[in-house]
């Protein structure tokens, strides 16, 4: 007996039979989006004139505070021609960084699109504006003092 649940999967293999590549691939939300609603179901699609590879794998991962990729359970649903929606089982975590990852299984190429979820459903517009610094970092390295 096979029992099927509604727990989703951490990755999905898609066989299209197409002859395309990852060229023309688009993501929703777009790469580096901020303040994305936690109820969002990410989508991938190919622009008109492009087609997906014969076989690809798609997954959604949450990037934790250590930079490790944690799998997110999703269900994959076709949402049009050369278009798929990753229906999240539950909701995304508030104030978290996520990556939509697509791998062309025929060529081994990988594309990622990152987005940041909103921190709280209730907050001021000023606080929202300050979060834009999340994707921007400046690192200044100082050379050790040299003695002569």
Backbone as ProteinMPNN parsed JSONL, in Angstrom:
{"seq_chain_A": "XXXXXXXXXXXXXXXXXXXXXXXXXXXXXXXXXXXXXXXXXXXXXXXXXXXXXXXXXXXXXXXXXXXXXXXXXXXXXXXXXXXXXXXXXXXXXXXXXXXXXXXXXXXXXXXXXXXXXXXXXXXXXXXXXXXXXXXXXXXXXXXXXXXX", "coords_chain_A": {"N_chain_A": [[0.845, -1.17, 0.0], [0.578, 2.184, -0.84], [1.015, 5.23, 0.627], [0.181, 8.555, 0.276], [1.176, 11.762, 1.193], [0.722, 15.227, 2.112], [3.126, 16.543, 2.235], [4.989, 17.566, 0.511], [8.073, 18.082, -1.339], [11.671, 18.322, -1.224], [13.054, 18.866, -3.507], [12.569, 18.97, -7.066], [12.363, 17.061, -9.996], [12.149, 17.779, -13.395], [11.032, 16.694, -16.459], [11.144, 17.734, -19.653], [11.535, 17.27, -22.337], [12.412, 19.151, -24.008], [14.778, 21.175, -25.934], [16.245, 23.193, -24.906], [17.983, 25.5, -22.681], [19.287, 27.015, -19.665], [19.205, 29.581, -20.401], [17.31, 32.514, -20.738], [15.766, 31.989, -18.546], [13.626, 32.996, -15.927], [12.783, 34.367, -12.7], [10.34, 34.487, -10.097], [9.766, 35.573, -6.89], [11.773, 38.265, -8.323], [15.412, 38.16, -8.628], [17.248, 39.146, -5.779], [15.123, 40.388, -4.476], [13.399, 42.159, -1.894], [11.65, 42.206, 1.257], [9.661, 40.311, 0.712], [6.52, 38.768, 0.737], [5.551, 36.4, 3.217], [3.767, 34.491, 2.437], [4.242, 33.915, -0.167], [4.494, 32.019, -3.168], [7.087, 30.894, -4.9], [8.011, 31.219, -8.416], [9.192, 29.852, -11.524], [10.137, 30.556, -14.882], [10.432, 30.468, -18.476], [11.363, 32.949, -20.758], [9.491, 34.128, -23.647], [10.453, 32.622, -26.717], [12.531, 31.169, -25.736], [13.39, 27.947, -24.451], [13.039, 25.43, -21.905], [15.625, 23.176, -20.615], [16.02, 19.657, -21.548], [15.826, 18.16, -19.221], [15.506, 19.204, -15.918], [16.244, 20.249, -12.525], [14.582, 21.643, -9.776], [14.587, 23.614, -6.815], [13.816, 24.967, -3.561], [15.492, 26.765, -1.131], [16.275, 27.673, 2.229], [18.508, 30.017, 3.485], [20.542, 29.73, 6.142], [21.775, 31.305, 9.229], [24.433, 30.619, 9.179], [25.119, 30.409, 6.597], [24.45, 28.078, 5.41], [22.534, 25.936, 3.28], [19.217, 25.199, 3.692], [16.751, 22.791, 3.107], [13.474, 23.429, 1.746], [10.169, 22.405, 1.955], [8.169, 21.846, -0.842], [5.543, 21.832, -3.313], [5.433, 21.087, -6.705], [3.898, 22.797, -9.295], [2.542, 23.05, -12.525], [2.217, 26.132, -14.158], [1.536, 27.227, -16.544], [2.718, 27.551, -19.981], [5.969, 26.392, -20.167], [6.408, 27.143, -17.511], [6.515, 27.081, -13.975], [5.29, 26.666, -10.651], [6.448, 26.838, -7.336], [4.875, 25.592, -4.851], [4.737, 26.418, -1.617], [4.875, 24.383, 1.254], [3.107, 25.19, 3.896], [4.253, 28.246, 5.295], [6.727, 30.727, 4.407], [9.609, 31.603, 6.403], [9.709, 34.518, 8.456], [11.739, 37.39, 7.775], [13.87, 36.045, 6.515], [16.426, 34.651, 4.367], [16.198, 33.359, 1.132], [16.782, 30.957, -1.513], [16.061, 30.256, -4.849], [16.714, 27.523, -6.738], [17.852, 26.312, -9.78], [18.781, 23.619, -11.734], [20.3, 22.594, -14.659], [20.05, 19.506, -15.726], [21.14, 18.216, -17.896], [23.328, 19.646, -18.802], [24.635, 20.421, -16.519], [24.665, 22.997, -15.533], [23.93, 25.669, -13.217], [21.55, 27.914, -11.88], [20.751, 30.538, -9.638], [18.421, 32.37, -7.675], [17.997, 34.836, -5.338], [16.069, 35.867, -2.499], [14.617, 37.973, 0.051], [12.562, 37.614, 2.834], [9.83, 39.471, 4.336], [10.23, 41.13, 7.517], [8.297, 41.48, 9.481], [4.774, 41.451, 9.626], [3.557, 43.766, 10.414], [4.753, 46.918, 10.428], [6.68, 49.951, 10.241], [6.99, 52.142, 7.342], [9.532, 53.33, 7.276], [11.207, 51.521, 8.599], [11.13, 49.413, 6.81], [12.534, 50.497, 4.652], [15.138, 50.6, 5.657], [15.994, 47.991, 5.534], [17.113, 47.565, 3.076], [19.807, 47.466, 3.107], [20.577, 44.907, 3.591], [21.465, 43.268, 1.454], [23.748, 44.509, 0.758], [27.103, 44.854, 1.415], [30.098, 46.07, 2.839], [33.466, 45.4, 2.934], [36.356, 46.057, 4.628], [39.678, 45.569, 4.548], [42.435, 45.634, 6.632], [45.854, 46.079, 6.4], [48.39, 44.367, 8.285], [50.265, 46.107, 10.807], [53.341, 47.263, 9.758], [56.686, 46.92, 10.671], [59.838, 48.546, 10.609]], "CA_chain_A": [[0.0, 0.0, 0.0], [1.324, 3.437, -0.94], [0.302, 6.357, 1.217], [0.706, 9.843, -0.171], [0.837, 12.866, 2.09], [0.81, 16.579, 1.56], [4.337, 17.102, 2.815], [5.825, 18.154, -0.527], [9.396, 17.527, -1.574], [12.706, 19.354, -1.126], [13.501, 19.176, -4.869], [11.687, 18.404, -8.081], [12.94, 16.828, -11.322], [11.176, 18.045, -14.451], [11.439, 16.22, -17.777], [10.359, 18.52, -20.614], [11.756, 16.835, -23.709], [12.86, 20.32, -24.768], [16.175, 21.222, -26.365], [16.753, 24.48, -24.453], [18.992, 25.615, -21.625], [18.852, 27.95, -18.631], [19.109, 30.916, -21.0], [15.929, 32.983, -20.784], [15.088, 31.623, -17.303], [13.26, 34.114, -15.042], [12.326, 33.977, -11.371], [9.438, 35.332, -9.313], [10.179, 36.969, -6.986], [13.041, 38.484, -9.032], [16.641, 38.075, -7.848], [17.537, 40.203, -4.798], [13.911, 41.046, -3.974], [13.337, 42.331, -0.446], [10.315, 42.346, 1.847], [8.744, 39.392, 0.031], [5.49, 38.252, 1.632], [5.825, 35.021, 3.641], [2.801, 33.602, 1.777], [4.615, 33.834, -1.582], [4.887, 30.758, -3.795], [7.992, 31.279, -5.996], [7.788, 30.661, -9.753], [10.239, 29.939, -12.544], [9.58, 30.478, -16.235], [11.311, 30.847, -19.576], [10.832, 34.024, -21.59], [9.128, 33.688, -25.001], [11.611, 32.455, -27.595], [13.474, 30.265, -25.064], [12.727, 26.778, -23.887], [13.829, 24.789, -20.855], [16.385, 21.989, -21.017], [15.277, 18.399, -21.586], [15.587, 17.74, -17.841], [16.09, 20.1, -14.924], [15.836, 20.083, -11.135], [14.32, 22.933, -9.125], [14.38, 23.515, -5.372], [13.8, 26.194, -2.772], [16.297, 26.572, 0.085], [16.44, 28.8, 3.146], [19.916, 30.153, 3.841], [20.549, 30.026, 7.573], [22.736, 32.305, 9.7], [25.791, 30.135, 8.92], [25.297, 30.34, 5.15], [24.095, 26.739, 4.941], [21.267, 25.844, 2.558], [18.273, 24.292, 4.333], [15.662, 22.507, 2.164], [12.108, 23.86, 2.043], [9.197, 21.514, 1.308], [7.298, 22.486, -1.826], [4.889, 21.019, -4.334], [5.631, 21.731, -7.995], [2.68, 22.864, -10.107], [2.663, 23.764, -13.794], [1.366, 27.333, -14.12], [1.503, 27.755, -17.9], [3.734, 27.01, -20.878], [7.345, 26.591, -19.685], [6.27, 27.915, -16.269], [6.208, 26.235, -12.834], [5.173, 27.325, -9.344], [6.856, 26.061, -6.173], [3.883, 25.847, -3.807], [5.375, 26.169, -0.323], [4.074, 23.683, 2.252], [3.125, 26.115, 5.032], [4.665, 29.592, 4.893], [8.15, 31.022, 4.54], [9.956, 32.245, 7.671], [9.87, 35.972, 8.397], [13.097, 37.918, 7.855], [14.82, 34.998, 6.111], [16.975, 34.672, 3.017], [15.87, 32.144, 0.387], [17.325, 30.809, -2.863], [15.41, 29.354, -5.8], [17.856, 26.929, -7.437], [17.488, 25.515, -10.955], [19.948, 22.933, -12.298], [20.131, 21.93, -15.954], [20.619, 18.174, -15.507], [21.834, 17.737, -19.094], [24.596, 20.385, -18.951], [25.247, 20.635, -15.209], [24.65, 24.418, -15.169], [23.035, 26.018, -12.116], [21.183, 29.328, -11.699], [20.093, 30.808, -8.364], [17.816, 33.68, -7.461], [17.833, 34.999, -3.898], [15.125, 36.883, -2.033], [14.522, 38.145, 1.497], [11.176, 37.801, 3.255], [9.557, 40.575, 5.249], [10.539, 40.813, 8.914], [7.076, 41.454, 10.268], [3.629, 41.897, 8.837], [3.181, 45.108, 10.867], [5.914, 47.757, 10.698], [6.627, 51.265, 9.599], [7.691, 52.23, 6.053], [10.941, 53.667, 7.512], [11.917, 50.293, 8.929], [11.222, 48.667, 5.558], [13.582, 51.106, 3.835], [16.454, 50.288, 6.222], [16.355, 46.617, 5.201], [17.776, 47.501, 1.775], [21.238, 47.235, 3.319], [20.807, 43.49, 3.81], [22.212, 42.669, 0.354], [24.931, 45.309, 0.475], [28.106, 44.781, 2.468], [31.415, 46.594, 2.512], [34.502, 44.796, 3.764], [37.617, 46.791, 4.55], [40.764, 44.794, 5.135], [43.545, 46.464, 7.023], [47.12, 45.344, 6.409], [49.011, 44.425, 9.608], [51.29, 47.146, 10.948], [54.672, 46.801, 9.353], [57.777, 47.601, 11.373], [61.078, 48.531, 9.826]], "C_chain_A": [[0.892, 1.236, 0.0], [0.471, 4.558, -0.375], [0.961, 7.642, 0.771], [0.248, 10.922, 0.79], [0.962, 14.189, 1.373], [2.044, 17.277, 2.105], [5.249, 17.748, 1.784], [7.153, 17.438, -0.644], [10.412, 18.66, -1.509], [13.304, 19.699, -2.489], [12.614, 18.428, -5.856], [12.445, 18.256, -9.393], [11.833, 17.02, -12.351], [11.761, 17.561, -15.768], [10.534, 16.911, -18.794], [10.44, 17.976, -22.031], [12.232, 17.966, -24.598], [14.337, 20.249, -25.118], [16.871, 22.489, -25.865], [17.819, 24.378, -23.378], [18.422, 26.526, -20.538], [18.799, 29.39, -19.143], [17.629, 31.298, -21.114], [15.123, 32.64, -19.542], [14.84, 32.871, -16.451], [12.699, 33.562, -13.738], [11.321, 34.989, -10.83], [9.448, 34.809, -7.889], [11.524, 37.099, -7.701], [14.235, 38.43, -8.079], [16.829, 39.335, -7.003], [16.3, 40.989, -4.36], [13.954, 41.089, -2.45], [11.883, 42.472, -0.007], [9.266, 41.513, 1.117], [7.782, 38.816, 1.068], [5.771, 36.786, 1.96], [4.85, 34.015, 3.03], [3.108, 33.395, 0.297], [4.951, 32.405, -1.989], [5.757, 31.118, -4.996], [7.645, 30.573, -7.308], [9.057, 30.769, -10.579], [9.556, 29.866, -13.899], [10.632, 30.902, -17.246], [10.617, 31.91, -20.405], [10.436, 33.461, -22.956], [10.371, 33.644, -25.894], [12.681, 31.55, -27.0], [12.698, 29.061, -24.573], [13.633, 26.133, -22.856], [14.628, 23.61, -21.393], [15.509, 20.736, -20.975], [14.919, 17.915, -20.182], [16.25, 18.749, -16.918], [15.523, 19.79, -13.545], [15.649, 21.464, -10.532], [14.072, 22.692, -7.635], [14.355, 24.903, -4.754], [14.55, 25.9, -1.487], [16.28, 27.85, 0.914], [17.908, 28.835, 3.536], [19.962, 30.584, 5.299], [21.664, 31.003, 7.94], [24.19, 31.894, 9.485], [26.09, 30.053, 7.429], [24.988, 28.97, 4.575], [22.708, 26.762, 4.297], [20.387, 24.788, 3.222], [17.096, 24.055, 3.387], [14.31, 22.997, 2.676], [11.168, 22.934, 1.275], [8.263, 22.307, 0.405], [6.615, 21.423, -2.676], [5.05, 21.77, -5.64], [4.355, 21.642, -8.819], [2.987, 23.602, -11.401], [1.715, 24.956, -13.74], [1.319, 28.016, -15.484], [2.586, 27.104, -18.746], [5.12, 27.392, -20.381], [7.381, 27.416, -18.401], [5.836, 26.969, -15.14], [6.199, 27.05, -11.551], [5.623, 26.35, -8.265], [5.897, 26.413, -5.036], [4.48, 25.427, -2.47], [4.394, 25.451, 0.598], [4.177, 24.515, 3.532], [3.439, 27.516, 4.529], [6.172, 29.717, 5.043], [8.383, 31.69, 5.893], [10.128, 33.743, 7.473], [11.343, 36.352, 8.502], [14.166, 36.919, 7.458], [15.228, 35.149, 4.651], [16.707, 33.324, 2.36], [16.545, 32.158, -0.975], [16.448, 29.836, -3.643], [16.549, 28.834, -6.668], [17.348, 26.05, -8.576], [18.773, 24.942, -11.534], [19.558, 22.265, -13.601], [20.824, 20.575, -15.828], [21.346, 17.629, -16.726], [23.195, 18.41, -19.258], [25.325, 20.614, -17.631], [25.299, 22.099, -14.777], [23.637, 24.654, -14.055], [22.786, 27.519, -12.13], [20.462, 29.449, -10.364], [19.503, 32.204, -8.374], [17.505, 33.781, -5.974], [16.787, 36.06, -3.594], [15.035, 36.85, -0.512], [13.064, 38.392, 1.871], [11.059, 38.977, 4.218], [9.852, 40.147, 6.682], [9.292, 40.68, 9.76], [5.94, 41.961, 9.399], [3.198, 43.311, 9.221], [4.452, 45.871, 11.205], [5.828, 49.04, 9.893], [7.358, 51.244, 8.268], [9.173, 52.554, 6.227], [11.762, 52.421, 7.808], [12.111, 49.446, 7.681], [12.377, 49.187, 4.708], [14.969, 50.735, 4.343], [16.92, 48.885, 5.84], [17.073, 46.495, 3.864], [19.261, 47.227, 1.924], [21.565, 45.754, 3.465], [21.653, 42.858, 2.714], [23.508, 43.411, 0.059], [25.882, 45.266, 1.659], [29.405, 45.374, 1.96], [32.401, 45.963, 3.473], [35.784, 45.571, 3.543], [38.662, 45.961, 5.274], [41.92, 45.727, 5.424], [44.803, 45.606, 7.048], [47.714, 45.436, 7.809], [50.078, 45.519, 9.63], [52.648, 46.565, 10.603], [55.713, 47.599, 10.117], [59.029, 47.482, 10.544], [62.271, 48.373, 10.708]], "O_chain_A": [[1.855, 1.311, 0.764], [-0.644, 4.805, -0.833], [2.178, 7.791, 0.881], [-0.925, 10.987, 1.156], [1.269, 14.25, 0.183], [2.008, 18.471, 2.403], [6.206, 18.423, 2.162], [7.337, 16.338, -0.122], [10.064, 19.823, -1.713], [13.988, 20.714, -2.621], [12.001, 17.41, -5.534], [13.091, 19.197, -9.854], [10.729, 16.496, -12.204], [12.857, 17.969, -16.152], [9.32, 16.706, -18.802], [9.534, 18.187, -22.836], [12.436, 17.778, -25.797], [15.055, 19.366, -24.65], [17.956, 22.828, -26.337], [18.46, 23.344, -23.188], [17.217, 26.778, -20.499], [18.401, 30.302, -18.418], [16.803, 30.491, -21.54], [13.935, 32.954, -19.469], [15.733, 33.699, -16.276], [12.205, 32.435, -13.684], [11.437, 36.19, -11.074], [9.145, 33.63, -7.705], [12.326, 36.165, -7.692], [14.087, 38.63, -6.874], [16.594, 40.45, -7.47], [16.419, 42.133, -3.921], [14.473, 40.18, -1.803], [11.007, 42.813, -0.802], [8.13, 41.949, 0.928], [8.201, 38.423, 2.157], [6.182, 36.02, 1.089], [5.088, 32.809, 3.1], [2.324, 32.771, -0.417], [5.608, 31.674, -1.248], [5.24, 31.594, -6.006], [7.068, 29.485, -7.315], [9.885, 31.654, -10.365], [8.53, 29.205, -14.055], [11.591, 31.6, -16.917], [9.433, 31.793, -20.72], [10.973, 32.439, -23.384], [11.228, 34.525, -25.827], [13.64, 31.197, -27.686], [11.498, 29.143, -24.311], [14.855, 26.272, -22.921], [14.354, 23.105, -22.481], [14.402, 20.755, -20.437], [13.854, 17.335, -19.969], [17.412, 19.107, -17.108], [14.474, 19.161, -13.41], [16.468, 22.356, -10.752], [13.44, 21.711, -7.243], [14.813, 25.879, -5.348], [14.279, 24.899, -0.822], [16.271, 28.957, 0.377], [18.489, 27.805, 3.878], [19.485, 31.662, 5.654], [22.404, 31.469, 7.074], [25.088, 32.729, 9.596], [27.193, 29.67, 7.038], [25.231, 28.719, 3.395], [21.827, 27.512, 4.717], [20.767, 23.62, 3.304], [16.497, 25.017, 2.908], [14.039, 22.981, 3.877], [11.355, 22.707, 0.08], [7.653, 23.293, 0.817], [7.053, 20.275, -2.744], [4.824, 22.979, -5.682], [3.802, 20.56, -9.017], [3.618, 24.659, -11.382], [0.561, 24.825, -13.334], [1.093, 29.222, -15.578], [3.291, 26.209, -18.28], [5.414, 28.573, -20.194], [8.25, 28.268, -18.216], [4.92, 26.164, -15.31], [6.979, 27.986, -11.38], [5.234, 25.182, -8.27], [6.085, 27.413, -4.344], [4.703, 24.243, -2.219], [3.235, 25.847, 0.717], [5.225, 24.534, 4.176], [2.958, 27.93, 3.474], [6.811, 28.913, 5.722], [7.464, 32.275, 6.465], [10.633, 34.185, 6.441], [12.105, 35.714, 9.229], [15.265, 36.943, 8.011], [14.493, 35.69, 3.825], [16.955, 32.274, 2.954], [16.844, 33.217, -1.526], [16.132, 28.744, -3.17], [17.274, 29.624, -7.272], [16.522, 25.16, -8.37], [19.731, 25.67, -11.794], [18.616, 21.475, -13.653], [22.053, 20.506, -15.823], [22.101, 16.665, -16.603], [24.12, 17.803, -19.799], [26.505, 20.965, -17.627], [25.913, 22.415, -13.758], [22.629, 23.955, -13.949], [23.705, 28.304, -12.366], [19.666, 28.586, -9.996], [20.037, 33.11, -9.015], [16.83, 32.917, -5.415], [16.638, 37.031, -4.336], [15.335, 35.841, 0.125], [12.408, 39.265, 1.302], [12.037, 39.415, 4.825], [9.743, 38.971, 7.028], [9.241, 39.848, 10.666], [6.142, 42.811, 8.533], [2.538, 43.986, 8.431], [5.154, 45.522, 12.154], [5.006, 49.179, 8.987], [8.253, 50.423, 8.071], [9.995, 52.111, 5.424], [12.885, 52.283, 7.322], [13.16, 48.822, 7.518], [13.115, 48.402, 4.112], [15.889, 50.57, 3.542], [18.122, 48.619, 5.825], [17.593, 45.426, 3.545], [19.91, 46.8, 0.969], [22.74, 45.388, 3.462], [22.481, 41.994, 3.005], [24.283, 42.987, -0.798], [25.501, 45.605, 2.779], [29.768, 45.202, 0.796], [32.196, 45.986, 4.687], [36.243, 45.726, 2.411], [38.539, 45.687, 6.468], [42.332, 46.513, 4.571], [44.815, 44.531, 7.648], [47.568, 46.465, 8.467], [50.707, 45.817, 8.615], [53.04, 45.51, 11.101], [55.625, 48.825, 10.196], [59.265, 46.479, 9.87], [63.4, 48.34, 10.22]]}, "name": "protein", "num_of_chains": 1, "seq": "XXXXXXXXXXXXXXXXXXXXXXXXXXXXXXXXXXXXXXXXXXXXXXXXXXXXXXXXXXXXXXXXXXXXXXXXXXXXXXXXXXXXXXXXXXXXXXXXXXXXXXXXXXXXXXXXXXXXXXXXXXXXXXXXXXXXXXXXXXXXXXXXXXXX"}
